Amino acid sequence: MKVLILGAGDLGTEAGLRLVAAGHEVTAWRRRAELLPASFIAVSADLGDSERALPAIDPDTELVVFTPAAPERSLEAYRRTYLLAAQRVLSALERDNVHPARFIMVSSTAVYGDAAGGWVDEKTPIDPRAETAQVLAATEDLVLGQSGTPIVLRLAGIYGPGRNHLINQVRDGKARTAGRVVWTNRIHRDDAAAAIVHLGTTEKTPEHLYLGVDHEPVDLAEVQGFLAERLGVAPPPEGEASVNRGGDRRLSNARLLASGFEFAFPTYREGYASVLAGEGVRHP
């Protein structure tokens, strides 16, 4: 199968490497194509640059994976990286008469509002409060309106190799607990990549929407305590803790599990143990 990965950063590259290992041909676009693995057909392209036409797309492309990452959390950056880029990509597919069987957009659970600690799944109405989340929601609508099998994968907080912000906070004594339950939801980078591959290649026709999150929503203080124990440092004291940007909620992965997907890191325990052991690499 011929695959096109758009915006192949850390996550897209990991998904592409897994697809290549499974015998698929992967073409990947990013601004700095020289950073891509030699096993990819690497193409330099800026998805958000409306001044330049996008490269030609192989008409035999069967799977498109849209995995851009905004360079900053600003409204303009999100519009350029997601909505404008998606519009340009869909126009390029039409221009080149390419009709992929599946188009996967990697989105974020930030499109959900606050649930007061309640459970959220794919049937929960979205309520994007932040302007950046509203851009994501608009991009999802654009993608889901396409023919074929468009799929939106809303990922929770991604962690993994090279993503050490929380670990560094705990190690450096800068982390604080909130003195109340602060629900957090996450997924290891490798599981996020594996989910992309699974949804793009499974023989069973996928649903149009999935939540990408591990088995266990967990209080932030519990994760901090786990890391402190593993690092051999004192647990964080109570103070002004960082809270979820998108709201207080617990996310369900039941639909993803029902599709036949299996997690390598079902909870933060296995995932952070792997990160602390130095396993895996973050792709440039």
C-alpha positions as CSV (number, residue, x, y, z in Angstrom):
1,M,0.0,0.0,0.0
2,K,1.2,3.5,-0.8
3,V,0.9,5.9,2.2
4,L,1.3,9.7,2.4
5,I,2.2,11.2,5.8
6,L,1.7,15.0,6.0
7,G,3.6,16.8,8.6
8,A,5.9,14.0,9.6
9,G,7.4,15.1,12.9
10,D,8.1,12.8,15.8
11,L,4.7,11.1,15.8
12,G,4.3,10.9,12.0
13,T,7.8,9.6,11.6
14,E,7.2,6.8,14.2
15,A,4.0,5.8,12.4
16,G,5.7,5.9,9.1
17,L,8.6,3.7,10.3
18,R,6.0,1.1,11.5
19,L,4.2,1.2,8.2
20,V,7.5,0.7,6.3
21,A,8.3,-2.2,8.6
22,A,5.0,-3.7,7.7
23,G,5.9,-3.6,4.0
24,H,4.1,-0.4,2.9
25,E,5.6,2.4,0.8
26,V,5.7,5.7,2.7
27,T,6.0,9.2,1.2
28,A,6.4,11.9,3.9
29,W,6.1,15.6,3.6
30,R,7.7,18.1,6.0
31,R,9.5,21.5,5.7
32,R,12.9,19.9,6.4
33,A,12.7,16.7,4.4
34,E,16.4,16.0,5.1
35,L,15.4,15.0,8.7
36,L,13.3,12.1,7.5
37,P,14.5,8.5,7.6
38,A,16.1,7.1,4.5
39,S,13.4,4.5,4.2
40,F,10.8,7.2,3.4
41,I,10.3,9.0,0.0
42,A,11.0,12.4,1.5
43,V,9.5,15.5,0.1
44,S,10.0,19.1,1.2
45,A,6.7,20.9,1.6
46,D,5.2,23.6,3.8
47,L,1.5,22.7,4.2
48,G,0.6,26.1,5.4
49,D,2.4,28.2,2.8
50,S,-0.4,29.4,0.5
51,E,2.2,31.1,-1.8
52,R,3.5,27.8,-3.0
53,A,1.6,24.9,-4.6
54,L,1.8,21.6,-2.9
55,P,3.8,18.8,-4.6
56,A,2.1,16.2,-6.8
57,I,0.5,13.3,-5.0
58,D,0.9,9.7,-6.3
59,P,-2.5,8.7,-7.7
60,D,-2.2,5.3,-6.2
61,T,-2.0,6.6,-2.6
62,E,-4.4,4.6,-0.5
63,L,-3.8,6.1,3.0
64,V,-3.2,9.7,3.9
65,V,-2.1,10.5,7.5
66,F,-2.4,14.2,8.5
67,T,-0.2,14.8,11.5
68,P,0.8,18.4,11.7
69,A,2.1,20.1,14.9
70,A,1.7,23.8,15.5
71,P,5.0,25.5,16.3
72,E,3.3,27.5,19.1
73,R,-0.1,27.6,20.9
74,S,-1.5,30.7,19.1
75,L,-4.6,31.2,17.0
76,E,-2.7,32.1,13.9
77,A,-0.3,29.1,14.2
78,Y,-3.2,26.7,14.6
79,R,-5.1,28.2,11.7
80,R,-2.1,27.8,9.4
81,T,-1.0,24.4,10.7
82,Y,-4.4,22.7,10.8
83,L,-7.3,24.4,9.0
84,L,-5.4,26.1,6.1
85,A,-3.1,23.1,5.7
86,A,-6.1,20.7,5.6
87,Q,-7.9,22.8,3.0
88,R,-4.8,22.9,0.8
89,V,-4.2,19.1,1.2
90,L,-7.8,18.3,0.3
91,S,-7.6,20.6,-2.7
92,A,-4.3,18.9,-3.8
93,L,-5.9,15.5,-3.6
94,E,-8.8,16.8,-5.8
95,R,-6.3,18.5,-8.2
96,D,-4.4,15.2,-8.7
97,N,-7.5,13.1,-8.8
98,V,-6.4,11.0,-5.8
99,H,-9.0,9.2,-3.8
100,P,-7.5,7.5,-0.8
101,A,-9.5,4.8,0.9
102,R,-8.7,6.3,4.3
103,F,-7.7,9.8,5.5
104,I,-6.6,10.0,9.1
105,M,-6.5,13.3,10.9
106,V,-4.6,13.4,14.2
107,S,-6.5,15.8,16.4
108,S,-6.7,16.5,20.2
109,T,-9.0,15.8,23.0
110,A,-8.8,19.6,23.7
111,V,-12.0,20.0,21.6
112,Y,-13.9,18.7,24.7
113,G,-14.9,21.1,27.4
114,D,-14.9,20.6,31.1
115,A,-16.7,17.5,32.3
116,A,-16.3,18.1,36.1
117,G,-14.3,15.0,36.4
118,G,-16.9,12.9,34.5
119,W,-16.3,10.4,31.7
120,V,-16.0,11.4,28.1
121,D,-16.1,9.3,25.0
122,E,-16.7,9.7,21.2
123,K,-20.4,10.3,21.8
124,T,-19.8,13.2,24.2
125,P,-20.6,16.6,22.5
126,I,-17.5,18.8,22.0
127,D,-17.3,22.2,23.6
128,P,-14.1,23.8,22.5
129,R,-13.5,26.9,24.7
130,A,-10.1,27.9,23.5
131,E,-9.7,29.5,20.1
132,T,-7.1,26.9,19.2
133,A,-9.5,24.1,20.1
134,Q,-12.1,25.8,17.9
135,V,-9.7,25.6,15.0
136,L,-9.2,21.9,15.6
137,A,-12.9,21.3,15.7
138,A,-13.4,23.2,12.4
139,T,-10.6,21.1,10.8
140,E,-12.2,17.9,12.0
141,D,-15.5,19.0,10.4
142,L,-13.7,19.7,7.1
143,V,-12.0,16.3,7.1
144,L,-15.1,14.3,8.2
145,G,-17.0,15.8,5.3
146,Q,-14.8,14.1,2.7
147,S,-15.6,10.9,0.8
148,G,-14.0,7.5,1.4
149,T,-13.3,6.7,5.1
150,P,-12.2,9.9,6.9
151,I,-11.0,9.2,10.5
152,V,-10.3,11.6,13.3
153,L,-8.1,10.3,16.1
154,R,-8.3,12.6,19.1
155,L,-5.2,12.1,21.1
156,A,-4.8,12.9,24.8
157,G,-1.5,14.2,26.2
158,I,1.4,12.5,24.4
159,Y,4.4,11.5,26.3
160,G,7.4,9.3,25.5
161,P,11.0,9.5,24.5
162,G,12.4,13.0,24.7
163,R,9.2,14.4,26.2
164,N,10.5,14.9,29.7
165,H,8.7,18.1,30.9
166,L,6.9,16.4,33.8
167,I,9.9,14.2,34.7
168,N,12.2,17.2,34.8
169,Q,9.8,19.1,37.0
170,V,9.7,16.3,39.5
171,R,13.5,15.7,39.3
172,D,14.3,19.4,39.7
173,G,11.9,20.0,42.6
174,K,9.7,22.4,40.6
175,A,6.5,20.2,40.5
176,R,3.6,21.0,42.8
177,T,0.5,19.0,43.7
178,A,-2.9,20.8,43.7
179,G,-4.3,19.5,47.0
180,R,-7.3,18.2,45.1
181,V,-7.8,15.6,42.3
182,V,-6.6,16.9,38.9
183,W,-7.6,14.3,36.3
184,T,-5.0,13.7,33.6
185,N,-5.2,11.6,30.5
186,R,-2.3,10.5,28.3
187,I,-1.0,8.2,25.6
188,H,2.6,7.0,25.0
189,R,4.0,8.2,21.6
190,D,4.5,4.6,20.5
191,D,0.9,3.7,21.2
192,A,-0.3,6.8,19.4
193,A,1.8,5.8,16.3
194,A,0.6,2.2,16.6
195,A,-3.0,3.4,16.7
196,I,-2.5,5.4,13.5
197,V,-1.1,2.3,11.8
198,H,-3.9,0.1,13.2
199,L,-6.7,2.4,12.0
200,G,-5.1,2.9,8.6
201,T,-4.6,-0.8,7.9
202,T,-7.2,-2.8,9.8
203,E,-9.4,-4.9,7.5
204,K,-12.5,-4.0,9.4
205,T,-13.9,-0.6,8.3
206,P,-13.1,1.9,11.1
207,E,-15.5,4.3,12.8
208,H,-15.0,7.9,11.9
209,L,-13.9,9.0,15.3
210,Y,-11.7,7.6,18.0
211,L,-10.1,8.7,21.3
212,G,-6.5,7.9,21.6
213,V,-5.9,7.5,25.3
214,D,-4.5,4.8,27.6
215,H,-6.5,2.7,30.1
216,E,-6.2,4.8,33.1
217,P,-7.2,8.4,33.7
218,V,-5.2,9.4,36.8
219,D,-4.8,12.1,39.3
220,L,-1.7,14.2,38.4
221,A,-0.4,13.9,42.0
222,E,-0.3,10.1,41.6
223,V,1.8,10.3,38.5
224,Q,4.1,12.8,40.2
225,G,4.5,10.5,43.2
226,F,5.3,7.6,41.0
227,L,8.0,9.6,39.2
228,A,9.4,10.9,42.4
229,E,9.8,7.4,43.8
230,R,11.5,6.1,40.6
231,L,13.8,9.1,40.5
232,G,14.6,8.8,44.2
233,V,13.5,12.3,45.1
234,A,11.0,13.8,47.5
235,P,7.4,13.9,46.3
236,P,6.2,17.3,45.2
237,P,4.8,19.6,47.9
238,E,1.4,21.1,47.7
239,G,1.2,24.4,45.8
240,E,0.2,26.0,42.5
241,A,0.0,22.9,40.3
242,S,-0.4,22.9,36.5
243,V,-3.9,21.8,35.6
244,N,-5.4,20.6,32.4
245,R,-5.7,23.2,29.8
246,G,-8.8,21.7,28.3
247,G,-10.8,20.9,31.4
248,D,-11.4,18.3,34.1
249,R,-12.4,15.0,32.6
250,R,-11.7,11.3,32.3
251,L,-11.4,9.9,28.8
252,S,-12.5,6.4,27.6
253,N,-10.6,4.3,25.1
254,A,-13.4,1.7,24.8
255,R,-14.0,2.3,21.1
256,L,-10.4,2.0,20.2
257,L,-10.1,-1.2,22.2
258,A,-13.2,-2.6,20.5
259,S,-11.6,-2.1,17.2
260,G,-9.0,-4.7,18.2
261,F,-6.2,-2.3,19.1
262,E,-3.8,-3.4,21.9
263,F,-1.7,-1.1,24.0
264,A,2.0,-1.6,24.6
265,F,1.8,0.9,27.5
266,P,-1.7,0.5,29.0
267,T,-1.0,2.9,31.8
268,Y,1.5,5.7,32.8
269,R,3.4,3.1,34.9
270,E,4.6,1.0,32.0
271,G,5.1,4.1,29.8
272,Y,7.1,6.2,32.2
273,A,9.1,3.2,33.3
274,S,10.1,2.8,29.6
275,V,11.0,6.5,29.3
276,L,13.1,6.5,32.5
277,A,14.9,3.4,31.2
278,G,16.0,5.4,28.2
279,E,14.0,3.2,25.7
280,G,13.1,4.6,22.3
281,V,14.2,7.8,20.6
282,R,12.4,11.1,19.7
283,H,12.5,11.7,16.0
284,P,13.8,15.2,14.9
